[in-house]
Amino acid sequence: MTEVTEVFGLAVDVVTDMLTAATLAPSLHNTQPWRFRLAPDRIELHPDAARVLPATDPEHRELRLSCGAALYNLRLALRRHGVRPLVTLMPGADAPGALATIRRGGHDVLDAETRELAKAVPARRTNRKPFRDVPVPVRHRHALVRAAERERSWLHVVTDRDERARLQRLVATAHHIQSGNADVRTELAEWTGTRTDDGIPTTSAGVRPEPQDEWALRDFQARQRPPGKDYESDPLVVVLCSYYEGPLAELQAGQALQRVLLTATTLGLSASFMSQVIEVRPVREELRRALGGSLEPQTVLRIGYGSLVPASPRRPVHELLLEPTAASHTP
């Protein structure tokens, strides 16, 4: 079993704390598709090939989005311990197979905003329960848009009634296509229920969707809701977009996603995903055209004021470590 080692001169318990923070990022079905390789002078972020969902995420877009979110958490954790992270995305021959490398770029001092974002990492939850019918204030919407911009991405807020109806139709279309795919259903079942360190437990599953709901949501085998209870009628719905497409854009958008989610947490807001529309390529292309053709949609979020939900399980850090290579022993 690979053990945590010192990195950047930081003690083992500090490195363990930082990697634990990285694992608190969201991922499709809570697959946690990331691994790490440690060296004295760097941390490498790798995809976990054993946690690919080929039917639901055939292009591995959401895998990279999730790894980007974990990378953002790791950046915050390093800054919290006084290290300015120097990140290289898709490093190629410098770290074969890695999605990113993080080196020390000098000393860092936290500003107030970054300190609040770092504090929000363990508090953030994907909340699949209905939200209260309370509108998200305009100033909070602006804060979420700024969070995406700070990570070189765009957060499109759906406000127009016709646009909202179009997006509802696209989500429903993608959901219907996936519901008819036996492999997608199998993957959902495999990652739902009684797993110990990953997947979606019943406590995190929300409530059972019903046909009258305005938005098509996945059924994680949650408990039946009380009779007559519907999902919220008017959540804030946003589309996180990159300015180009490809793996690099997805890693960048994943960092923006996590900054948006953590910003929402600091504002007392909850969020969950409606990612079916991204996972079905023809529907995603229609959404891209609806957005004007110059933005690449990466995920769709519903955001609002929700009740408290428990944390989803996480794998222990020692299971996420890759063996060091010969090169990784040399600073």
DABELBEL-V312284 format. One record per run of one state. SS is the DSSP state (@ for helix, = for strand, . for the rest). FROM is the first residue (numbers start at 0). TO is the last residue. If there is no record, write none. Layout:
SS|FROM|TO + SS|FROM|TO
//
This chain:
.|0|5 + =|6|6 + .|7|8 + =|9|9 + .|10|10 + @|11|21 + .|22|26 + @|27|29 + .|30|32 + =|33|38 + .|39|40 + =|41|46 + .|47|47 + @|48|50 + .|51|59 + @|60|79 + .|80|81 + =|82|88 + .|89|90 + @|91|94 + .|95|96 + =|97|106 + .|107|110 + @|111|122 + .|123|124 + =|125|125 + .|126|136 + @|137|149 + .|150|152 + =|153|157 + .|158|159 + @|160|178 + .|179|180 + @|181|189 + .|190|190 + =|191|191 + .|192|198 + =|199|199 + .|200|200 + @|201|203 + .|204|205 + =|206|206 + .|207|221 + =|222|222 + .|223|234 + =|235|241 + .|242|245 + @|246|265 + .|266|268 + =|269|272 + .|273|274 + @|275|278 + .|279|279 + @|280|289 + .|290|294 + =|295|303 + .|304|315 + @|316|319 + =|320|320 + .|321|325 + @|326|328 + .|329|330
//
